[in-house]
C-alpha cells in the first residue's frame, strides 16, 4: 500500500521538505483503529491546546527526550513562526471528534496530553462556553484515548477544590465540591478519567497543578496570574496593582518544575501509581510575600491593591497549601524552585541585567 506524506502547517504556508512527514518513515506499525501500540522508548505524543502557558514548554522538553518529529503540537490558533520551525504543528479542534481521530491515526499517536481549557475567571464570565470546551471536549478526548488505547493525561488544578475542602495541607483525596464552572469541569474530568480507567483499562493520569508562574507566556486571565503580572509590571512601570488581597495565600510552582513533574509522571509505569490523580506543588505565598521578594530585585516597586471580587471569591475557596506527599512517595516527585529561586529565574528571563546586578551569586541558566 502506498502512503501519502502528511503535510504539517509549514512556515511558508505549505509543506516544505522540513515540514513534511511520511507515515511510512515514522514506524512500521499496523495502521487502523485499535491497532496503535505504544513504543515506550519512542512514543508519539499529541498535545492539544499547545499554544497555551504549558504546551510549548512541554513540547520542547518532550522533543528533547523523544525527538522533534515525535511530539505533535496542536491548537485552534495560528502558530508563530518559531513554533512551526521547531516541529510538527496541526490544527485541532477538540470539539471535532472525527478530526481528532484522524490526527491520532495519521500520526500514530501513543500519548494524548490535553491542555485545551478555559481558565477560572474566563469560565465564570462565559459558563456555556466553559461547559462546551471543558466538559464536552474532555468527553471527546477520553473517547479517542479509549478507542486507540492511548496514555491520556488531562491536567487538573487547585480549582478542583472548593470551600468545604480543607485549605491547609489539602490532601489528594478529600471533599472537593468546587463552586466555579472551571472547578466543576476539572472534577468531572478527574472522575470521568478514573471511570474510563476502571471500566475500560484506560491509562488515564491527572496532576492537580497549583498556580503556574512562567516568563514565557502572557497571563491568561487566571486567578493566580497576579504572580506573573507583577514581574512584567515591575520591569515595565515599576508599579503593580494586585487584584487579590495582600494576605491571600495560594500554592504555586515555577513552570520548569511544572513541566518536570509532568514528564516524570508520564514516564512512571502505570502499575506503580496508587491513584490516577495526584497533587503536585512547590511553594505557597501571598501577594505581600511575593512583592517583598520582588523588591530584592526592584527595590522601588510600588504595590497597590484593587480587589477583584470575582477572583478574590475564587481564591478564597482554594487550598492555601497542597499536600503532595503521595506524588513524592509513589513516583519520586521533588521540586527544585522555591520563592527565592523562582524570582531569580523570572528576572533572569525578563531582565537578566537586574539579576546579575542585584545578586552576585546568581547566574542566568
Phi, psi and omega in degrees: 000133178271130181253126178282150178292150174268129180262123176270151177305116187267163183291341177255015180086002180221189182259095176282175180299322180294328186255025180237132178243136172263128180303319184292341182269356185275297180212160175264061182259163173286135178269160175114161180303144174065010180245007181275125180236141187283134168262102186301330181279343184208057183291151173260129194237129175252129178246119175270156182058037192285350179268006178278196188299323187255336190300312184291323178293319178293320178300318179298317181292318180291324178294327177295330181272320190244358180101143184303320185284349183268001179236114183257114175276146177214154179192171174265353180261160180287133182276142174290166186303317184293332176289316180297327182278344186276338182165185184301136174221133179225155172284131177214121176257118185292347176277351181260091184299316180297319179296321177297318179297319179300317180296315181299317180289312184295326181259005177052054186288140177251320181243138178239115181249119189252105179255353184291118181193157168269137183282177192301300185293323179294320179297322178294331180280342181213076185298314179302319179292321178297319178297319181296310185283312188279340180249303179296322179298320178297322177302316179297317180299314181294322179295317179296316180298320179294312185298323185252013173056052182263149164288130190233120176249121173239101183298147173248203191194166172297341176295349178283351176263164183223188185294340178271354178281147173297133187268337179260124184052057180296120184278172179297314183251113182195177172298135179248283174047059178293160181240022170241153179295328176299311180294318178301318181293327179288319175298319177302315180295317178301311184289321177295320178297317177295322177299313179297327178295311183284326182280317188242357181079016180295134175279075179270140179218149178211141173242132174273102180283145167277197173296135183252129184249123184214144176266355188273337180228156180283152176305142187248017177097009180279165183290331179269005186289349175303328183287350172259318182301325184300325180290315179296316182290324179298319181284320186284315187234344185076009180226144179220130175251116185267139181267359174246157177296150186297338182257019180280104183269130179220150176284146185218164173214144168285146190302324181297322176293321179300314181292319178299316180297323181293313180296317180298316181297319180297330186269354179287133176303141185302322183287353177273346182274134178264353175207169183259343180232125182238146165284144167222144180201176179221322186203166171222137179205169178254164174304322180295319179292321177295317180299320179298320179290320180296326180293344174293338179255327180233079189300335184265013180299129175257126181241127174236167184232124173230100193287128172273112186298327180291311181291324178294320178297323178294311182299325181290348178265349188266162177300149172270325178219129178268143172263109179247030182297331179292320177296321180290325180281317187283319185223021167074027179294134174216129177278160180244340186246130169252189184301316182294310183288332174296315179296319177301315181294321180295315179289331175298325179283314190269330183205074185303324182298326179292322180294312183293329180286318187277330185230103186293334184278348189261141177231146181295135179218000000 
